Amino acid sequence: MTSSDALARSAADRIAIAFDIDEGHGLTEHDILQQIREELVSRIIHLLNANPEKLMAILYRIDVQEAVVNEIFATAIPPDVPELIAELIIERQLAKARTRAEHQRSEGDDA
């Protein structure tokens, strides 16, 4: 597994946990992110319709920038909102995975 695949897997795992999504195992980086994106969009649509407060709580918990989310709600065409939010979530989780990997590497260098 390449480091890029590991980052994608880490991000996908955390998204799957936060949004109660079943995610595929053994898929490539592109495939896992595409699958998680599709399922995430579906889950976001459901939460927007059934429980928007829960969606906002999840976004807060995974540290997606509230200002960017608010901008999406204010400016995006409604059918695009779930895709844009999904992209924000994936980008944030990938950034967190990169930070964790860097931190682990730097700790390994100190040992």
Secondary structure, DSSP 8 states (H G I E B T S, - for coil): --HHHHHHHHHHHHHHHHHT----SS--HHHHHHHHHHHHHHHHHHHHHH-HHHHHHHHHHTT--HHHHHHHHHHS-GGGHHHHHHHHHHHHHHHHHHHHHHHHHHHHHH-
